[in-house]
Amino acid sequence: MRIRGHIGDWPVDLTIELEPAEWAQLGRQVLVPAVVEAAAEAVGTAPRPDDGQWSAARELLRQVGQISGPELLERLEGLAGSTAAGKRLLVRLRHSSEVKVESGVDAPVYHWIG
């Protein structure tokens, strides 16, 4: 597979070579989520696309115990891949029964209470 284009002013010319077994493995990884979605639709409970991120956000706060809002947002942005997604996770944490939010001197402090 060859990918050509530009990133900003920089030209990109990338060649990806995979063995037949690697292509098959890649195909299985693409197929599995489609099968899970089809099964969930058949049952009527489609998984939320961000449930993995939500679990990771909860685990992050559980591990640190307590953290300031700005620092938590920064970590959630890195986890989720965008500022908007990080803010959505922060709002979910704020309203979670497993989290206590206290007013700090400069910013809110998030505490994991489990």
N, CA, C and O atoms as a GROMACS GRO file, in nm:
protein
  456
    1MET      N    1   0.085  -0.115   0.000
    1MET     CA    2   0.000   0.000   0.000
    1MET      C    3   0.091   0.123   0.000
    1MET      O    4   0.190   0.128   0.073
    2ARG      N    5   0.056   0.220  -0.082
    2ARG     CA    6   0.134   0.342  -0.089
    2ARG      C    7   0.046   0.462  -0.061
    2ARG      O    8  -0.064   0.474  -0.115
    3ILE      N    9   0.094   0.550   0.024
    3ILE     CA   10   0.021   0.669   0.062
    3ILE      C   11   0.106   0.790   0.023
    3ILE      O   12   0.222   0.802   0.065
    4ARG      N   13   0.047   0.878  -0.057
    4ARG     CA   14   0.119   0.998  -0.097
    4ARG      C   15   0.032   1.120  -0.069
    4ARG      O   16  -0.090   1.115  -0.082
    5GLY      N   17   0.096   1.228  -0.030
    5GLY     CA   18   0.023   1.352  -0.005
    5GLY      C   19   0.112   1.453   0.064
    5GLY      O   20   0.234   1.450   0.048
    6HIS      N   21   0.052   1.542   0.140
    6HIS     CA   22   0.125   1.646   0.210
    6HIS      C   23   0.071   1.661   0.352
    6HIS      O   24  -0.049   1.646   0.376
    7ILE      N   25   0.159   1.690   0.443
    7ILE     CA   26   0.123   1.732   0.577
    7ILE      C   27   0.178   1.874   0.588
    7ILE      O   28   0.298   1.894   0.605
    8GLY      N   29   0.087   1.970   0.578
    8GLY     CA   30   0.131   2.109   0.571
    8GLY      C   31   0.210   2.127   0.442
    8GLY      O   32   0.161   2.095   0.334
    9ASP      N   33   0.332   2.179   0.454
    9ASP     CA   34   0.417   2.198   0.337
    9ASP      C   35   0.507   2.077   0.309
    9ASP      O   36   0.580   2.077   0.210
   10TRP      N   37   0.501   1.976   0.394
   10TRP     CA   38   0.591   1.862   0.382
   10TRP      C   39   0.529   1.753   0.294
   10TRP      O   40   0.416   1.711   0.318
   11PRO      N   41   0.602   1.709   0.194
   11PRO     CA   42   0.552   1.598   0.112
   11PRO      C   43   0.563   1.466   0.189
   11PRO      O   44   0.658   1.445   0.265
   12VAL      N   45   0.466   1.378   0.167
   12VAL     CA   46   0.465   1.248   0.233
   12VAL      C   47   0.456   1.141   0.125
   12VAL      O   48   0.370   1.147   0.038
   13ASP      N   49   0.545   1.044   0.131
   13ASP     CA   50   0.541   0.929   0.042
   13ASP      C   51   0.574   0.808   0.128
   13ASP      O   52   0.690   0.783   0.161
   14LEU      N   53   0.469   0.732   0.164
   14LEU     CA   54   0.482   0.623   0.260
   14LEU      C   55   0.440   0.493   0.194
   14LEU      O   56   0.336   0.486   0.130
   15THR      N   57   0.522   0.392   0.209
   15THR     CA   58   0.490   0.260   0.158
   15THR      C   59   0.478   0.164   0.275
   15THR      O   60   0.568   0.156   0.359
   16ILE      N   61   0.366   0.092   0.281
   16ILE     CA   62   0.343  -0.006   0.386
   16ILE      C   63   0.338  -0.143   0.322
   16ILE      O   64   0.258  -0.168   0.233
   17GLU      N   65   0.424  -0.232   0.369
   17GLU     CA   66   0.428  -0.367   0.317
   17GLU      C   67   0.393  -0.464   0.429
   17GLU      O   68   0.454  -0.461   0.536
   18LEU      N   69   0.296  -0.550   0.403
   18LEU     CA   70   0.255  -0.650   0.500
   18LEU      C   71   0.256  -0.787   0.435
   18LEU      O   72   0.224  -0.802   0.317
   19GLU      N   73   0.292  -0.888   0.513
   19GLU     CA   74   0.287  -1.026   0.467
   19GLU      C   75   0.139  -1.070   0.464
   19GLU      O   76   0.057  -1.008   0.532
   20PRO      N   77   0.105  -1.173   0.389
   20PRO     CA   78  -0.034  -1.220   0.384
   20PRO      C   79  -0.093  -1.249   0.522
   20PRO      O   80  -0.210  -1.218   0.546
   21ALA      N   81  -0.015  -1.306   0.612
   21ALA     CA   82  -0.065  -1.335   0.746
   21ALA      C   83  -0.096  -1.206   0.822
   21ALA      O   84  -0.192  -1.200   0.899
   22GLU      N   85  -0.015  -1.101   0.800
   22GLU     CA   86  -0.039  -0.973   0.866
   22GLU      C   87  -0.166  -0.907   0.813
   22GLU      O   88  -0.242  -0.846   0.890
   23TRP      N   89  -0.191  -0.918   0.682
   23TRP     CA   90  -0.316  -0.866   0.624
   23TRP      C   91  -0.435  -0.939   0.683
   23TRP      O   92  -0.537  -0.878   0.713
   24ALA      N   93  -0.422  -1.072   0.700
   24ALA     CA   94  -0.531  -1.151   0.757
   24ALA      C   95  -0.558  -1.109   0.901
   24ALA      O   96  -0.674  -1.097   0.942
   25GLN      N   97  -0.452  -1.086   0.978
   25GLN     CA   98  -0.469  -1.042   1.117
   25GLN      C   99  -0.535  -0.905   1.122
   25GLN      O  100  -0.622  -0.881   1.205
   26LEU      N  101  -0.494  -0.816   1.034
   26LEU     CA  102  -0.555  -0.684   1.028
   26LEU      C  103  -0.703  -0.694   0.992
   26LEU      O  104  -0.785  -0.622   1.049
   27GLY      N  105  -0.736  -0.782   0.901
   27GLY     CA  106  -0.876  -0.804   0.863
   27GLY      C  107  -0.959  -0.856   0.978
   27GLY      O  108  -1.075  -0.818   0.993
   28ARG      N  109  -0.902  -0.945   1.060
   28ARG     CA  110  -0.974  -0.997   1.176
   28ARG      C  111  -1.002  -0.887   1.277
   28ARG      O  112  -1.109  -0.885   1.337
   29GLN      N  113  -0.908  -0.794   1.296
   29GLN     CA  114  -0.927  -0.685   1.391
   29GLN      C  115  -1.036  -0.591   1.344
   29GLN      O  116  -1.106  -0.532   1.427
   30VAL      N  117  -1.053  -0.574   1.215
   30VAL     CA  118  -1.158  -0.489   1.161
   30VAL      C  119  -1.291  -0.562   1.169
   30VAL      O  120  -1.395  -0.499   1.193
   31LEU      N  121  -1.291  -0.692   1.150
   31LEU     CA  122  -1.412  -0.771   1.150
   31LEU      C  123  -1.474  -0.783   1.289
   31LEU      O  124  -1.596  -0.777   1.302
   32VAL      N  125  -1.393  -0.799   1.392
   32VAL     CA  126  -1.443  -0.821   1.528
   32VAL      C  127  -1.534  -0.707   1.574
   32VAL      O  128  -1.644  -0.737   1.622
   33PRO      N  129  -1.496  -0.577   1.564
   33PRO     CA  130  -1.588  -0.473   1.607
   33PRO      C  131  -1.719  -0.475   1.528
   33PRO      O  132  -1.825  -0.447   1.585
   34ALA      N  133  -1.715  -0.507   1.400
   34ALA     CA  134  -1.837  -0.513   1.320
   34ALA      C  135  -1.927  -0.625   1.370
   34ALA      O  136  -2.049  -0.608   1.374
   35VAL      N  137  -1.870  -0.738   1.407
   35VAL     CA  138  -1.948  -0.849   1.458
   35VAL      C  139  -2.010  -0.812   1.593
   35VAL      O  140  -2.125  -0.845   1.618
   36VAL      N  141  -1.934  -0.745   1.679
   36VAL     CA  142  -1.985  -0.703   1.809
   36VAL      C  143  -2.100  -0.605   1.792
   36VAL      O  144  -2.201  -0.616   1.861
   37GLU      N  145  -2.085  -0.508   1.700
   37GLU     CA  146  -2.192  -0.412   1.675
   37GLU      C  147  -2.316  -0.481   1.623
   37GLU      O  148  -2.427  -0.450   1.666
   38ALA      N  149  -2.299  -0.576   1.531
   38ALA     CA  150  -2.414  -0.648   1.474
   38ALA      C  151  -2.486  -0.726   1.584
   38ALA      O  152  -2.609  -0.728   1.589
   39ALA      N  153  -2.410  -0.792   1.671
   39ALA     CA  154  -2.471  -0.868   1.780
   39ALA      C  155  -2.543  -0.775   1.877
   39ALA      O  156  -2.652  -0.808   1.925
   40ALA      N  157  -2.483  -0.660   1.907
   40ALA     CA  158  -2.547  -0.565   1.998
   40ALA      C  159  -2.675  -0.509   1.938
   40ALA      O  160  -2.774  -0.490   2.009
   41GLU      N  161  -2.674  -0.483   1.808
   41GLU     CA  162  -2.795  -0.433   1.743
   41GLU      C  163  -2.905  -0.538   1.745
   41GLU      O  164  -3.022  -0.507   1.761
   42ALA      N  165  -2.865  -0.665   1.729
   42ALA     CA  166  -2.963  -0.773   1.732
   42ALA      C  167  -3.028  -0.782   1.870
   42ALA      O  168  -3.147  -0.810   1.881
   43VAL      N  169  -2.950  -0.758   1.974
   43VAL     CA  170  -3.002  -0.761   2.110
   43VAL      C  171  -3.070  -0.629   2.145
   43VAL      O  172  -3.157  -0.625   2.231
   44GLY      N  173  -3.030  -0.522   2.076
   44GLY     CA  174  -3.091  -0.392   2.100
   44GLY      C  175  -3.012  -0.304   2.196
   44GLY      O  176  -3.063  -0.203   2.243
   45THR      N  177  -2.886  -0.342   2.225
   45THR     CA  178  -2.804  -0.261   2.314
   45THR      C  179  -2.670  -0.234   2.247
   45THR      O  180  -2.574  -0.306   2.269
   46ALA      N  181  -2.665  -0.132   2.165
   46ALA     CA  182  -2.541  -0.096   2.097
   46ALA      C  183  -2.443  -0.038   2.198
   46ALA      O  184  -2.482   0.046   2.280
   47PRO      N  185  -2.314  -0.080   2.194
   47PRO     CA  186  -2.217  -0.026   2.289
   47PRO      C  187  -2.189   0.120   2.258
   47PRO      O  188  -2.190   0.161   2.141
   48ARG      N  189  -2.163   0.199   2.362
   48ARG     CA  190  -2.126   0.338   2.340
   48ARG      C  191  -1.985   0.342   2.286
   48ARG      O  192  -1.899   0.268   2.334
   49PRO      N  193  -1.958   0.426   2.187
   49PRO     CA  194  -1.825   0.428   2.127
   49PRO      C  195  -1.716   0.473   2.224
   49PRO      O  196  -1.599   0.442   2.202
   50ASP      N  197  -1.750   0.545   2.329
   50ASP     CA  198  -1.649   0.595   2.420
   50ASP      C  199  -1.642   0.518   2.551
   50ASP      O  200  -1.580   0.566   2.646
   51ASP      N  201  -1.704   0.400   2.560
   51ASP     CA  202  -1.702   0.324   2.686
   51ASP      C  203  -1.560   0.285   2.726
   51ASP      O  204  -1.530   0.282   2.846
   52GLY      N  205  -1.474   0.256   2.631
   52GLY     CA  206  -1.335   0.225   2.663
   52GLY      C  207  -1.264   0.346   2.721
   52GLY      O  208  -1.186   0.333   2.815
   53GLN      N  209  -1.290   0.463   2.665
   53GLN     CA  210  -1.230   0.585   2.717
   53GLN      C  211  -1.286   0.617   2.855
   53GLN      O  212  -1.212   0.663   2.943
   54TRP      N  213  -1.415   0.594   2.875
   54TRP     CA  214  -1.477   0.619   3.005
   54TRP      C  215  -1.414   0.530   3.111
   54TRP      O  216  -1.382   0.576   3.221
   55SER      N  217  -1.395   0.403   3.080
   55SER     CA  218  -1.330   0.311   3.174
   55SER      C  219  -1.188   0.357   3.205
   55SER      O  220  -1.145   0.353   3.320
   56ALA      N  221  -1.116   0.400   3.102
   56ALA     CA  222  -0.979   0.446   3.121
   56ALA      C  223  -0.975   0.574   3.204
   56ALA      O  224  -0.885   0.591   3.287
   57ALA      N  225  -1.071   0.664   3.184
   57ALA     CA  226  -1.076   0.788   3.262
   57ALA      C  227  -1.103   0.758   3.409
   57ALA      O  228  -1.040   0.817   3.498
   58ARG      N  229  -1.196   0.667   3.435
   58ARG     CA  230  -1.226   0.628   3.573
   58ARG      C  231  -1.103   0.564   3.638
   58ARG      O  232  -1.071   0.592   3.754
   59GLU      N  233  -1.034   0.478   3.564
   59GLU     CA  234  -0.915   0.411   3.616
   59GLU      C  235  -0.804   0.512   3.645
   59GLU      O  236  -0.733   0.499   3.744
   60LEU      N  237  -0.789   0.610   3.558
   60LEU     CA  238  -0.688   0.713   3.578
   60LEU      C  239  -0.712   0.786   3.710
   60LEU      O  240  -0.620   0.803   3.790
   61LEU      N  241  -0.836   0.830   3.733
   61LEU     CA  242  -0.868   0.901   3.857
   61LEU      C  243  -0.856   0.809   3.978
   61LEU      O  244  -0.810   0.851   4.084
   62ARG      N  245  -0.896   0.683   3.962
   62ARG     CA  246  -0.884   0.588   4.073
   62ARG      C  247  -0.738   0.571   4.115
   62ARG      O  248  -0.707   0.566   4.234
   63GLN      N  249  -0.649   0.563   4.017
   63GLN     CA  250  -0.508   0.542   4.046
   63GLN      C  251  -0.443   0.662   4.115
   63GLN      O  252  -0.363   0.645   4.207
   64VAL      N  253  -0.478   0.784   4.070
   64VAL     CA  254  -0.415   0.902   4.132
   64VAL      C  255  -0.483   0.942   4.262
   64VAL      O  256  -0.423   1.009   4.346
   65GLY      N  257  -0.609   0.902   4.279
   65GLY     CA  258  -0.680   0.933   4.403
   65GLY      C  259  -0.743   1.071   4.402
   65GLY      O  260  -0.864   1.084   4.419
   66GLN      N  261  -0.661   1.173   4.381
   66GLN     CA  262  -0.713   1.310   4.368
   66GLN      C  263  -0.622   1.388   4.276
   66GLN      O  264  -0.502   1.365   4.269
   67ILE      N  265  -0.683   1.484   4.204
   67ILE     CA  266  -0.609   1.560   4.104
   67ILE      C  267  -0.686   1.689   4.075
   67ILE      O  268  -0.808   1.693   4.084
   68SER      N  269  -0.613   1.793   4.041
   68SER     CA  270  -0.678   1.920   4.009
   68SER      C  271  -0.749   1.910   3.874
   68SER      O  272  -0.709   1.832   3.787
   69GLY      N  273  -0.853   1.989   3.857
   69GLY     CA  274  -0.930   1.988   3.733
   69GLY      C  275  -0.847   2.012   3.608
   69GLY      O  276  -0.857   1.935   3.512
   70PRO      N  277  -0.764   2.118   3.605
   70PRO     CA  278  -0.684   2.143   3.484
   70PRO      C  279  -0.588   2.029   3.449
   70PRO      O  280  -0.571   1.994   3.333
   71GLU      N  281  -0.526   1.971   3.552
   71GLU     CA  282  -0.434   1.859   3.527
   71GLU      C  283  -0.510   1.737   3.478
   71GLU      O  284  -0.465   1.667   3.388
   72LEU      N  285  -0.627   1.711   3.537
   72LEU     CA  286  -0.710   1.599   3.494
   72LEU      C  287  -0.755   1.619   3.350
   72LEU      O  288  -0.752   1.525   3.271
   73LEU      N  289  -0.798   1.740   3.316
   73LEU     CA  290  -0.841   1.768   3.179
   73LEU      C  291  -0.727   1.743   3.081
   73LEU      O  292  -0.749   1.686   2.974
   74GLU      N  293  -0.607   1.786   3.116
   74GLU     CA  294  -0.491   1.765   3.028
   74GLU      C  295  -0.468   1.616   3.004
   74GLU      O  296  -0.442   1.575   2.891
   75ARG      N  297  -0.477   1.536   3.109
   75ARG     CA  298  -0.458   1.392   3.094
   75ARG      C  299  -0.572   1.328   3.013
   75ARG      O  300  -0.548   1.238   2.933
   76LEU      N  301  -0.693   1.375   3.035
   76LEU     CA  302  -0.808   1.321   2.961
   76LEU      C  303  -0.800   1.357   2.813
   76LEU      O  304  -0.839   1.276   2.728
   77GLU      N  305  -0.751   1.476   2.782
   77GLU     CA  306  -0.732   1.515   2.642
   77GLU      C  307  -0.634   1.420   2.574
   77GLU      O  308  -0.657   1.378   2.460
   78GLY      N  309  -0.526   1.387   2.643
   78GLY     CA  310  -0.429   1.293   2.588
   78GLY      C  311  -0.489   1.155   2.571
   78GLY      O  312  -0.462   1.086   2.473
   79LEU      N  313  -0.569   1.115   2.666
   79LEU     CA  314  -0.634   0.983   2.662
   79LEU      C  315  -0.735   0.975   2.549
   79LEU      O  316  -0.739   0.876   2.475
   80ALA      N  317  -0.817   1.081   2.535
   80ALA     CA  318  -0.926   1.079   2.437
   80ALA      C  319  -0.882   1.124   2.298
   80ALA      O  320  -0.949   1.094   2.200
   81GLY      N  321  -0.772   1.196   2.289
   81GLY     CA  322  -0.722   1.238   2.158
   81GLY      C  323  -0.770   1.374   2.112
   81GLY      O  324  -0.730   1.420   2.005
   82SER      N  325  -0.854   1.441   2.190
   82SER     CA  326  -0.897   1.576   2.152
   82SER      C  327  -0.945   1.650   2.276
   82SER      O  328  -0.980   1.590   2.378
   83THR      N  329  -0.946   1.782   2.265
   83THR     CA  330  -0.993   1.864   2.376
   83THR      C  331  -1.141   1.840   2.403
   83THR      O  332  -1.182   1.827   2.518
   84ALA      N  333  -1.222   1.835   2.297
   84ALA     CA  334  -1.366   1.816   2.313
   84ALA      C  335  -1.398   1.683   2.381
   84ALA      O  336  -1.482   1.677   2.470
   85ALA      N  337  -1.332   1.577   2.339
   85ALA     CA  338  -1.356   1.446   2.399
   85ALA      C  339  -1.308   1.443   2.544
   85ALA      O  340  -1.371   1.381   2.629
   86GLY      N  341  -1.196   1.511   2.573
   86GLY     CA  342  -1.147   1.519   2.710
   86GLY      C  343  -1.245   1.594   2.799
   86GLY      O  344  -1.267   1.554   2.914
   87LYS      N  345  -1.305   1.700   2.747
   87LYS     CA  346  -1.404   1.776   2.825
   87LYS      C  347  -1.528   1.692   2.851
   87LYS      O  348  -1.586   1.700   2.960
   88ARG      N  349  -1.571   1.612   2.754
   88ARG     CA  350  -1.687   1.525   2.775
   88ARG      C  351  -1.660   1.426   2.888
   88ARG      O  352  -1.746   1.400   2.972
   89LEU      N  353  -1.539   1.370   2.889
   89LEU     CA  354  -1.503   1.276   2.996
   89LEU      C  355  -1.498   1.347   3.131
   89LEU      O  356  -1.541   1.291   3.232
   90LEU      N  357  -1.447   1.470   3.133
   90LEU     CA  358  -1.440   1.546   3.257
   90LEU      C  359  -1.580   1.572   3.313
   90LEU      O  360  -1.602   1.562   3.434
   91VAL      N  361  -1.675   1.606   3.226
   91VAL     CA  362  -1.813   1.629   3.269
   91VAL      C  363  -1.874   1.500   3.323
   91VAL      O  364  -1.944   1.501   3.425
   92ARG      N  365  -1.848   1.387   3.255
   92ARG     CA  366  -1.900   1.259   3.304
   92ARG      C  367  -1.843   1.227   3.442
   92ARG      O  368  -1.915   1.179   3.529
   93LEU      N  369  -1.713   1.254   3.462
   93LEU     CA  370  -1.653   1.230   3.593
   93LEU      C  371  -1.715   1.321   3.698
   93LEU      O  372  -1.744   1.277   3.809
   94ARG      N  373  -1.735   1.447   3.664
   94ARG     CA  374  -1.793   1.543   3.758
   94ARG      C  375  -1.928   1.496   3.810
   94ARG      O  376  -1.961   1.516   3.926
   95HIS      N  377  -2.006   1.433   3.723
   95HIS     CA  378  -2.141   1.390   3.759
   95HIS      C  379  -2.149   1.243   3.804
   95HIS      O  380  -2.258   1.192   3.830
   96SER      N  381  -2.035   1.177   3.811
   96SER     CA  382  -2.033   1.036   3.852
   96SER      C  383  -2.048   1.024   4.003
   96SER      O  384  -1.995   1.105   4.079
   97SER      N  385  -2.120   0.922   4.046
   97SER     CA  386  -2.135   0.896   4.190
   97SER      C  387  -2.005   0.844   4.252
   97SER      O  388  -1.992   0.839   4.374
   98GLU      N  389  -1.908   0.806   4.169
   98GLU     CA  390  -1.779   0.756   4.218
   98GLU      C  391  -1.677   0.868   4.240
   98GLU      O  392  -1.565   0.842   4.283
   99VAL      N  393  -1.717   0.991   4.209
   99VAL     CA  394  -1.624   1.104   4.213
   99VAL      C  395  -1.682   1.216   4.299
   99VAL      O  396  -1.801   1.248   4.291
  100LYS      N  397  -1.595   1.274   4.380
  100LYS     CA  398  -1.633   1.391   4.460
  100LYS      C  399  -1.550   1.508   4.409
  100LYS      O  400  -1.428   1.497   4.394
  101VAL      N  401  -1.615   1.621   4.383
  101VAL     CA  402  -1.545   1.740   4.334
  101VAL      C  403  -1.553   1.846   4.443
  101VAL      O  404  -1.662   1.883   4.488
  102GLU      N  405  -1.437   1.895   4.484
  102GLU     CA  406  -1.429   2.000   4.585
  102GLU      C  407  -1.372   2.126   4.522
  102GLU      O  408  -1.293   2.120   4.428
  103SER      N  409  -1.412   2.241   4.574
  103SER     CA  410  -1.355   2.368   4.528
  103SER      C  411  -1.216   2.383   4.589
  103SER      O  412  -1.200   2.384   4.711
  104GLY      N  413  -1.118   2.396   4.503
  104GLY     CA  414  -0.982   2.420   4.548
  104GLY      C  415  -0.953   2.569   4.548
  104GLY      O  416  -1.040   2.648   4.513
  105VAL      N  417  -0.833   2.607   4.586
  105VAL     CA  418  -0.795   2.748   4.589
  105VAL      C  419  -0.801   2.808   4.449
  105VAL      O  420  -0.860   2.914   4.430
  106ASP      N  421  -0.741   2.741   4.351
  106ASP     CA  422  -0.737   2.793   4.214
  106ASP      C  423  -0.826   2.716   4.118
  106ASP      O  424  -0.867   2.770   4.015
  107ALA      N  425  -0.857   2.592   4.150
  107ALA     CA  426  -0.933   2.508   4.058
  107ALA      C  427  -1.002   2.396   4.136
  107ALA      O  428  -0.963   2.367   4.249
  108PRO      N  429  -1.104   2.334   4.077
  108PRO     CA  430  -1.168   2.221   4.145
  108PRO      C  431  -1.070   2.104   4.159
  108PRO      O  432  -0.979   2.086   4.078
  109VAL      N  433  -1.093   2.026   4.263
  109VAL     CA  434  -1.011   1.907   4.287
  109VAL      C  435  -1.103   1.786   4.280
  109VAL      O  436  -1.206   1.780   4.348
  110TYR      N  437  -1.066   1.690   4.196
  110TYR     CA  438  -1.145   1.568   4.176
  110TYR      C  439  -1.087   1.459   4.265
  110TYR      O  440  -0.967   1.434   4.265
  111HIS      N  441  -1.177   1.393   4.342
  111HIS     CA  442  -1.138   1.284   4.433
  111HIS      C  443  -1.211   1.157   4.391
  111HIS      O  444  -1.330   1.160   4.362
  112TRP      N  445  -1.139   1.046   4.388
  112TRP     CA  446  -1.202   0.916   4.361
  112TRP      C  447  -1.255   0.863   4.493
  112TRP      O  448  -1.180   0.849   4.590
  113ILE      N  449  -1.385   0.834   4.498
  113ILE     CA  450  -1.443   0.778   4.620
  113ILE      C  451  -1.494   0.636   4.598
  113ILE      O  452  -1.532   0.567   4.692
  114GLY      N  453  -1.493   0.593   4.470
  114GLY     CA  454  -1.531   0.457   4.436
  114GLY      C  455  -1.670   0.430   4.453
  114GLY      O  456  -1.714   0.318   4.428
   0.00000   0.00000   0.00000
